[in-house]
Amino acid sequence: MTLDYKDFYILYEGHPRYTINEVVEDEALSVILQKYEMILFTNKGEVLGEPNLGCNLLELLYQTKVSDSFVKNIINEQISEYIPELLDIGYQLNVVFVQDPEKFQDIMFINFKVGEFDVYAQIGKSK
């Protein structure tokens, strides 16, 4: 499969893959990772014209009856909708909650792998 598309370069100074003076991203896996980070760290309704884009992860973190498989399904649905090329390439996704002694969810760890890239995300803060 040949992926041939471009996107604006949206990485910021301090991001692990940031490169100075970039305007356009044209490497297929980098564009996919930009899309993935966008759906992961966006809440529904934040992108004009795309009311369903986003995972609302911070909101889910503070609910007490949300499982890792439920969150994984939400992310997979977003990938199917907004990054369909990943379905042909293949990827691995793992979601883990770390809970405090009272069983309230404090931190959500999301591990994502596509190609040679591993992307680790942490939603919430440790006490």
VMD Tcl script that builds the backbone (N, CA, C; Angstrom):
set m [mol new atoms 381]
animate dup $m
set s [atomselect $m all]
$s set {name element resname resid chain x y z} {
  {N N MET 1 A 0.838 -1.180 0.000}
  {CA C MET 1 A 0.000 0.000 0.000}
  {C C MET 1 A 0.883 1.244 0.000}
  {N N THR 2 A 0.596 2.180 -0.867}
  {CA C THR 2 A 1.361 3.417 -0.944}
  {C C THR 2 A 0.528 4.549 -0.377}
  {N N LEU 3 A 1.040 5.191 0.630}
  {CA C LEU 3 A 0.370 6.350 1.206}
  {C C LEU 3 A 1.014 7.596 0.631}
  {N N ASP 4 A 0.208 8.466 0.054}
  {CA C ASP 4 A 0.740 9.658 -0.576}
  {C C ASP 4 A -0.131 10.844 -0.188}
  {N N TYR 5 A 0.164 11.481 0.913}
  {CA C TYR 5 A -0.553 12.662 1.329}
  {C C TYR 5 A 0.332 13.507 2.227}
  {N N LYS 6 A -0.112 14.738 2.425}
  {CA C LYS 6 A 0.651 15.678 3.231}
  {C C LYS 6 A -0.271 16.303 4.265}
  {N N ASP 7 A 0.340 16.883 5.288}
  {CA C ASP 7 A -0.415 17.562 6.326}
  {C C ASP 7 A 0.447 18.701 6.852}
  {N N PHE 8 A -0.197 19.658 7.513}
  {CA C PHE 8 A 0.576 20.700 8.178}
  {C C PHE 8 A 1.406 20.076 9.285}
  {N N TYR 9 A 2.580 20.590 9.483}
  {CA C TYR 9 A 3.448 20.132 10.567}
  {C C TYR 9 A 2.960 20.786 11.848}
  {N N ILE 10 A 2.463 20.000 12.801}
  {CA C ILE 10 A 1.852 20.570 14.003}
  {C C ILE 10 A 2.651 20.293 15.278}
  {N N LEU 11 A 3.812 19.661 15.154}
  {CA C LEU 11 A 4.592 19.378 16.354}
  {C C LEU 11 A 5.181 20.672 16.905}
  {N N TYR 12 A 5.353 20.731 18.197}
  {CA C TYR 12 A 5.776 21.935 18.895}
  {C C TYR 12 A 7.147 21.721 19.529}
  {N N GLU 13 A 7.813 22.820 19.815}
  {CA C GLU 13 A 9.109 22.740 20.480}
  {C C GLU 13 A 8.919 22.037 21.820}
  {N N GLY 14 A 9.727 21.038 22.079}
  {CA C GLY 14 A 9.592 20.220 23.285}
  {C C GLY 14 A 8.992 18.852 22.993}
  {N N HIS 15 A 8.328 18.710 21.844}
  {CA C HIS 15 A 7.796 17.403 21.440}
  {C C HIS 15 A 8.978 16.508 21.075}
  {N N PRO 16 A 8.941 15.230 21.412}
  {CA C PRO 16 A 10.090 14.342 21.139}
  {C C PRO 16 A 10.496 14.249 19.668}
  {N N ARG 17 A 9.579 14.440 18.735}
  {CA C ARG 17 A 9.911 14.342 17.316}
  {C C ARG 17 A 9.954 15.706 16.620}
  {N N TYR 18 A 10.038 16.786 17.381}
  {CA C TYR 18 A 10.023 18.141 16.821}
  {C C TYR 18 A 11.270 18.419 15.983}
  {N N THR 19 A 11.070 19.048 14.823}
  {CA C THR 19 A 12.151 19.505 13.965}
  {C C THR 19 A 11.916 20.974 13.659}
  {N N ILE 20 A 12.922 21.792 13.855}
  {CA C ILE 20 A 12.786 23.227 13.630}
  {C C ILE 20 A 12.591 23.532 12.138}
  {N N ASN 21 A 11.841 24.576 11.852}
  {CA C ASN 21 A 11.614 25.094 10.494}
  {C C ASN 21 A 10.825 24.159 9.578}
  {N N GLU 22 A 10.062 23.242 10.113}
  {CA C GLU 22 A 9.194 22.388 9.296}
  {C C GLU 22 A 7.835 23.068 9.149}
  {N N VAL 23 A 7.242 22.987 7.968}
  {CA C VAL 23 A 5.926 23.548 7.720}
  {C C VAL 23 A 4.952 22.465 7.261}
  {N N VAL 24 A 5.454 21.541 6.441}
  {CA C VAL 24 A 4.627 20.471 5.892}
  {C C VAL 24 A 5.237 19.133 6.294}
  {N N GLU 25 A 4.378 18.225 6.738}
  {CA C GLU 25 A 4.807 16.857 7.036}
  {C C GLU 25 A 4.370 15.992 5.877}
  {N N ASP 26 A 5.319 15.285 5.264}
  {CA C ASP 26 A 4.963 14.455 4.114}
  {C C ASP 26 A 5.388 12.997 4.248}
  {N N GLU 27 A 5.920 12.605 5.396}
  {CA C GLU 27 A 6.228 11.199 5.638}
  {C C GLU 27 A 4.971 10.519 6.179}
  {N N ALA 28 A 4.558 9.440 5.542}
  {CA C ALA 28 A 3.266 8.800 5.830}
  {C C ALA 28 A 3.084 8.459 7.316}
  {N N LEU 29 A 4.056 7.784 7.930}
  {CA C LEU 29 A 3.889 7.400 9.336}
  {C C LEU 29 A 3.853 8.615 10.251}
  {N N SER 30 A 4.581 9.653 9.926}
  {CA C SER 30 A 4.543 10.866 10.750}
  {C C SER 30 A 3.183 11.550 10.666}
  {N N VAL 31 A 2.585 11.552 9.477}
  {CA C VAL 31 A 1.245 12.115 9.331}
  {C C VAL 31 A 0.243 11.288 10.138}
  {N N ILE 32 A 0.375 9.976 10.090}
  {CA C ILE 32 A -0.509 9.093 10.867}
  {C C ILE 32 A -0.363 9.382 12.358}
  {N N LEU 33 A 0.862 9.545 12.838}
  {CA C LEU 33 A 1.077 9.830 14.254}
  {C C LEU 33 A 0.494 11.180 14.645}
  {N N GLN 34 A 0.599 12.172 13.770}
  {CA C GLN 34 A -0.020 13.471 14.048}
  {C C GLN 34 A -1.531 13.320 14.186}
  {N N LYS 35 A -2.134 12.554 13.298}
  {CA C LYS 35 A -3.582 12.314 13.374}
  {C C LYS 35 A -3.938 11.592 14.672}
  {N N TYR 36 A -3.140 10.588 15.025}
  {CA C TYR 36 A -3.388 9.824 16.250}
  {C C TYR 36 A -3.334 10.734 17.476}
  {N N GLU 37 A -2.295 11.554 17.563}
  {CA C GLU 37 A -2.172 12.459 18.708}
  {C C GLU 37 A -3.325 13.455 18.734}
  {N N MET 38 A -3.797 13.872 17.571}
  {CA C MET 38 A -4.917 14.801 17.507}
  {C C MET 38 A -6.181 14.167 18.090}
  {N N ILE 39 A -6.497 12.936 17.697}
  {CA C ILE 39 A -7.713 12.319 18.236}
  {C C ILE 39 A -7.560 12.004 19.716}
  {N N LEU 40 A -6.355 11.667 20.132}
  {CA C LEU 40 A -6.129 11.291 21.523}
  {C C LEU 40 A -6.279 12.479 22.470}
  {N N PHE 41 A -5.748 13.616 22.089}
  {CA C PHE 41 A -5.701 14.767 22.994}
  {C C PHE 41 A -6.729 15.842 22.674}
  {N N THR 42 A -7.754 15.490 21.902}
  {CA C THR 42 A -8.830 16.415 21.569}
  {C C THR 42 A -10.118 15.921 22.209}
  {N N ASN 43 A -10.920 16.859 22.664}
  {CA C ASN 43 A -12.250 16.538 23.174}
  {C C ASN 43 A -13.266 16.784 22.070}
  {N N LYS 44 A -14.321 15.995 22.064}
  {CA C LYS 44 A -15.372 16.169 21.067}
  {C C LYS 44 A -15.892 17.604 21.131}
  {N N GLY 45 A -16.075 18.182 19.941}
  {CA C GLY 45 A -16.591 19.544 19.856}
  {C C GLY 45 A -15.522 20.618 19.783}
  {N N GLU 46 A -14.261 20.263 19.974}
  {CA C GLU 46 A -13.191 21.260 19.950}
  {C C GLU 46 A -12.731 21.621 18.540}
  {N N VAL 47 A -13.026 20.777 17.546}
  {CA C VAL 47 A -12.590 21.036 16.179}
  {C C VAL 47 A -13.812 21.445 15.354}
  {N N LEU 48 A -13.773 22.665 14.834}
  {CA C LEU 48 A -14.862 23.208 14.040}
  {C C LEU 48 A -15.108 22.327 12.815}
  {N N GLY 49 A -16.341 21.924 12.635}
  {CA C GLY 49 A -16.703 21.103 11.481}
  {C C GLY 49 A -16.562 19.607 11.703}
  {N N GLU 50 A -15.959 19.204 12.805}
  {CA C GLU 50 A -15.799 17.776 13.132}
  {C C GLU 50 A -16.251 17.540 14.577}
  {N N PRO 51 A -17.555 17.589 14.831}
  {CA C PRO 51 A -18.039 17.495 16.218}
  {C C PRO 51 A -17.765 16.175 16.916}
  {N N ASN 52 A -17.477 15.112 16.164}
  {CA C ASN 52 A -17.221 13.808 16.783}
  {C C ASN 52 A -15.751 13.474 16.924}
  {N N LEU 53 A -14.859 14.363 16.467}
  {CA C LEU 53 A -13.421 14.117 16.566}
  {C C LEU 53 A -12.971 14.269 18.011}
  {N N GLY 54 A -12.304 13.257 18.529}
  {CA C GLY 54 A -11.742 13.328 19.871}
  {C C GLY 54 A -12.227 12.214 20.777}
  {N N CYS 55 A -11.427 11.948 21.795}
  {CA C CYS 55 A -11.699 10.822 22.701}
  {C C CYS 55 A -12.213 11.217 24.078}
  {N N ASN 56 A -12.138 12.489 24.467}
  {CA C ASN 56 A -12.581 12.922 25.803}
  {C C ASN 56 A -11.914 12.119 26.918}
  {N N LEU 57 A -10.627 11.877 26.798}
  {CA C LEU 57 A -9.946 10.984 27.737}
  {C C LEU 57 A -9.893 11.522 29.162}
  {N N LEU 58 A -9.695 12.813 29.330}
  {CA C LEU 58 A -9.640 13.365 30.684}
  {C C LEU 58 A -10.981 13.194 31.388}
  {N N GLU 59 A -12.066 13.375 30.663}
  {CA C GLU 59 A -13.402 13.154 31.222}
  {C C GLU 59 A -13.581 11.692 31.643}
  {N N LEU 60 A -13.112 10.767 30.808}
  {CA C LEU 60 A -13.238 9.338 31.115}
  {C C LEU 60 A -12.378 8.936 32.306}
  {N N LEU 61 A -11.244 9.597 32.461}
  {CA C LEU 61 A -10.332 9.260 33.550}
  {C C LEU 61 A -10.997 9.399 34.909}
  {N N TYR 62 A -11.835 10.414 35.056}
  {CA C TYR 62 A -12.428 10.699 36.362}
  {C C TYR 62 A -13.768 10.016 36.591}
  {N N GLN 63 A -14.154 9.121 35.704}
  {CA C GLN 63 A -15.337 8.317 35.952}
  {C C GLN 63 A -14.905 7.013 36.608}
  {N N THR 64 A -15.697 6.523 37.528}
  {CA C THR 64 A -15.260 5.379 38.334}
  {C C THR 64 A -15.572 4.018 37.718}
  {N N LYS 65 A -16.411 3.947 36.719}
  {CA C LYS 65 A -16.779 2.639 36.164}
  {C C LYS 65 A -16.420 2.537 34.687}
  {N N VAL 66 A -15.262 3.035 34.337}
  {CA C VAL 66 A -14.793 2.963 32.953}
  {C C VAL 66 A -13.632 1.981 32.912}
  {N N SER 67 A -13.720 1.009 32.030}
  {CA C SER 67 A -12.668 -0.003 31.934}
  {C C SER 67 A -11.664 0.367 30.847}
  {N N ASP 68 A -10.513 -0.268 30.914}
  {CA C ASP 68 A -9.499 -0.051 29.885}
  {C C ASP 68 A -10.012 -0.495 28.513}
  {N N SER 69 A -10.791 -1.565 28.452}
  {CA C SER 69 A -11.317 -2.022 27.161}
  {C C SER 69 A -12.334 -1.031 26.591}
  {N N PHE 70 A -13.090 -0.360 27.433}
  {CA C PHE 70 A -14.030 0.659 26.973}
  {C C PHE 70 A -13.280 1.813 26.316}
  {N N VAL 71 A -12.217 2.286 26.957}
  {CA C VAL 71 A -11.407 3.376 26.408}
  {C C VAL 71 A -10.724 2.929 25.126}
  {N N LYS 72 A -10.221 1.715 25.123}
  {CA C LYS 72 A -9.573 1.180 23.921}
  {C C LYS 72 A -10.547 1.153 22.746}
  {N N ASN 73 A -11.802 0.770 23.003}
  {CA C ASN 73 A -12.820 0.767 21.956}
  {C C ASN 73 A -13.084 2.171 21.418}
  {N N ILE 74 A -13.112 3.164 22.308}
  {CA C ILE 74 A -13.314 4.550 21.875}
  {C C ILE 74 A -12.177 4.983 20.957}
  {N N ILE 75 A -10.946 4.684 21.351}
  {CA C ILE 75 A -9.795 5.055 20.528}
  {C C ILE 75 A -9.833 4.319 19.195}
  {N N ASN 76 A -10.160 3.039 19.213}
  {CA C ASN 76 A -10.253 2.268 17.968}
  {C C ASN 76 A -11.340 2.816 17.036}
  {N N GLU 77 A -12.461 3.250 17.603}
  {CA C GLU 77 A -13.522 3.857 16.785}
  {C C GLU 77 A -13.029 5.150 16.136}
  {N N GLN 78 A -12.279 5.956 16.884}
  {CA C GLN 78 A -11.719 7.190 16.340}
  {C C GLN 78 A -10.724 6.885 15.217}
  {N N ILE 79 A -9.901 5.870 15.435}
  {CA C ILE 79 A -8.940 5.470 14.401}
  {C C ILE 79 A -9.677 5.016 13.147}
  {N N SER 80 A -10.715 4.210 13.296}
  {CA C SER 80 A -11.490 3.744 12.139}
  {C C SER 80 A -12.087 4.907 11.366}
  {N N GLU 81 A -12.541 5.917 12.075}
  {CA C GLU 81 A -13.186 7.066 11.436}
  {C C GLU 81 A -12.191 8.044 10.825}
  {N N TYR 82 A -11.125 8.360 11.551}
  {CA C TYR 82 A -10.254 9.462 11.156}
  {C C TYR 82 A -8.868 9.040 10.658}
  {N N ILE 83 A -8.491 7.780 10.856}
  {CA C ILE 83 A -7.204 7.287 10.353}
  {C C ILE 83 A -7.420 5.896 9.726}
  {N N PRO 84 A -8.285 5.790 8.736}
  {CA C PRO 84 A -8.612 4.470 8.185}
  {C C PRO 84 A -7.418 3.754 7.563}
  {N N GLU 85 A -6.389 4.497 7.149}
  {CA C GLU 85 A -5.206 3.861 6.574}
  {C C GLU 85 A -4.499 2.954 7.579}
  {N N LEU 86 A -4.702 3.198 8.875}
  {CA C LEU 86 A -4.098 2.346 9.905}
  {C C LEU 86 A -4.669 0.939 9.891}
  {N N LEU 87 A -5.888 0.790 9.435}
  {CA C LEU 87 A -6.505 -0.530 9.404}
  {C C LEU 87 A -5.778 -1.457 8.436}
  {N N ASP 88 A -5.204 -0.891 7.370}
  {CA C ASP 88 A -4.436 -1.688 6.410}
  {C C ASP 88 A -3.000 -1.905 6.875}
  {N N ILE 89 A -2.435 -0.905 7.532}
  {CA C ILE 89 A -1.038 -0.992 7.986}
  {C C ILE 89 A -0.923 -1.891 9.201}
  {N N GLY 90 A -1.855 -1.765 10.123}
  {CA C GLY 90 A -1.824 -2.504 11.375}
  {C C GLY 90 A -1.164 -1.686 12.477}
  {N N TYR 91 A -1.627 -1.881 13.675}
  {CA C TYR 91 A -1.095 -1.174 14.839}
  {C C TYR 91 A -1.418 -1.968 16.090}
  {N N GLN 92 A -0.756 -1.600 17.174}
  {CA C GLN 92 A -1.030 -2.199 18.485}
  {C C GLN 92 A -1.431 -1.083 19.432}
  {N N LEU 93 A -2.444 -1.334 20.254}
  {CA C LEU 93 A -2.944 -0.349 21.197}
  {C C LEU 93 A -3.190 -1.031 22.535}
  {N N ASN 94 A -2.694 -0.420 23.598}
  {CA C ASN 94 A -2.897 -0.960 24.935}
  {C C ASN 94 A -3.257 0.189 25.867}
  {N N VAL 95 A -4.296 -0.004 26.666}
  {CA C VAL 95 A -4.741 0.999 27.634}
  {C C VAL 95 A -4.725 0.367 29.012}
  {N N VAL 96 A -4.126 1.065 29.978}
  {CA C VAL 96 A -4.041 0.563 31.352}
  {C C VAL 96 A -4.379 1.698 32.319}
  {N N PHE 97 A -5.248 1.410 33.280}
  {CA C PHE 97 A -5.539 2.352 34.353}
  {C C PHE 97 A -4.734 1.970 35.580}
  {N N VAL 98 A -4.214 2.966 36.280}
  {CA C VAL 98 A -3.585 2.758 37.572}
  {C C VAL 98 A -4.506 3.422 38.588}
  {N N GLN 99 A -4.941 2.645 39.580}
  {CA C GLN 99 A -5.938 3.128 40.522}
  {C C GLN 99 A -5.348 3.305 41.912}
  {N N ASP 100 A -5.957 4.215 42.662}
  {CA C ASP 100 A -5.548 4.401 44.058}
  {C C ASP 100 A -6.249 3.361 44.928}
  {N N PRO 101 A -5.923 3.272 46.215}
  {CA C PRO 101 A -6.515 2.225 47.078}
  {C C PRO 101 A -8.034 2.260 47.160}
  {N N GLU 102 A -8.646 3.403 46.954}
  {CA C GLU 102 A -10.110 3.495 47.003}
  {C C GLU 102 A -10.754 3.148 45.659}
  {N N LYS 103 A -9.952 2.696 44.692}
  {CA C LYS 103 A -10.411 2.277 43.360}
  {C C LYS 103 A -10.856 3.433 42.468}
  {N N PHE 104 A -10.432 4.652 42.783}
  {CA C PHE 104 A -10.675 5.760 41.868}
  {C C PHE 104 A -9.524 5.795 40.875}
  {N N GLN 105 A -9.833 6.002 39.610}
  {CA C GLN 105 A -8.807 5.981 38.577}
  {C C GLN 105 A -8.011 7.277 38.603}
  {N N ASP 106 A -6.725 7.165 38.739}
  {CA C ASP 106 A -5.852 8.327 38.810}
  {C C ASP 106 A -5.107 8.601 37.512}
  {N N ILE 107 A -4.583 7.556 36.893}
  {CA C ILE 107 A -3.744 7.713 35.712}
  {C C ILE 107 A -4.160 6.696 34.658}
  {N N MET 108 A -4.170 7.149 33.403}
  {CA C MET 108 A -4.433 6.272 32.278}
  {C C MET 108 A -3.172 6.255 31.408}
  {N N PHE 109 A -2.645 5.072 31.150}
  {CA C PHE 109 A -1.489 4.927 30.266}
  {C C PHE 109 A -1.972 4.323 28.952}
  {N N ILE 110 A -1.572 4.945 27.855}
  {CA C ILE 110 A -1.957 4.465 26.534}
  {C C ILE 110 A -0.681 4.226 25.739}
  {N N ASN 111 A -0.488 3.007 25.317}
  {CA C ASN 111 A 0.680 2.632 24.515}
  {C C ASN 111 A 0.204 2.290 23.116}
  {N N PHE 112 A 0.836 2.894 22.126}
  {CA C PHE 112 A 0.449 2.749 20.729}
  {C C PHE 112 A 1.700 2.478 19.911}
  {N N LYS 113 A 1.627 1.501 19.020}
  {CA C LYS 113 A 2.779 1.174 18.182}
  {C C LYS 113 A 2.303 1.007 16.744}
  {N N VAL 114 A 3.008 1.708 15.847}
  {CA C VAL 114 A 2.781 1.551 14.413}
  {C C VAL 114 A 4.144 1.685 13.742}
  {N N GLY 115 A 4.452 0.740 12.878}
  {CA C GLY 115 A 5.773 0.756 12.240}
  {C C GLY 115 A 6.868 0.737 13.289}
  {N N GLU 116 A 7.854 1.601 13.123}
  {CA C GLU 116 A 8.960 1.672 14.084}
  {C C GLU 116 A 8.690 2.658 15.215}
  {N N PHE 117 A 7.493 3.230 15.241}
  {CA C PHE 117 A 7.168 4.238 16.250}
  {C C PHE 117 A 6.406 3.633 17.419}
  {N N ASP 118 A 6.849 3.965 18.624}
  {CA C ASP 118 A 6.117 3.681 19.860}
  {C C ASP 118 A 5.706 5.021 20.437}
  {N N VAL 119 A 4.420 5.167 20.726}
  {CA C VAL 119 A 3.916 6.413 21.299}
  {C C VAL 119 A 3.288 6.072 22.639}
  {N N TYR 120 A 3.792 6.704 23.697}
  {CA C TYR 120 A 3.285 6.480 25.041}
  {C C TYR 120 A 2.608 7.756 25.517}
  {N N ALA 121 A 1.402 7.616 26.021}
  {CA C ALA 121 A 0.664 8.773 26.532}
  {C C ALA 121 A 0.230 8.499 27.955}
  {N N GLN 122 A 0.229 9.542 28.762}
  {CA C GLN 122 A -0.245 9.463 30.135}
  {C C GLN 122 A -1.292 10.532 30.320}
  {N N ILE 123 A -2.491 10.114 30.745}
  {CA C ILE 123 A -3.576 11.036 31.007}
  {C C ILE 123 A -3.762 11.062 32.522}
  {N N GLY 124 A -3.694 12.207 33.133}
  {CA C GLY 124 A -3.803 12.348 34.571}
  {C C GLY 124 A -2.434 12.422 35.203}
  {N N LYS 125 A -2.444 12.711 36.492}
  {CA C LYS 125 A -1.192 12.876 37.219}
  {C C LYS 125 A -1.149 11.911 38.400}
  {N N SER 126 A 0.039 11.492 38.738}
  {CA C SER 126 A 0.182 10.664 39.934}
  {C C SER 126 A 0.132 11.567 41.144}
  {N N LYS 127 A -0.288 11.025 42.278}
  {CA C LYS 127 A -0.408 11.831 43.503}
  {C C LYS 127 A 0.934 12.045 44.132}
}
mol reanalyze $m
mol bondsrecalc $m
mol representation Tube
mol addrep $m
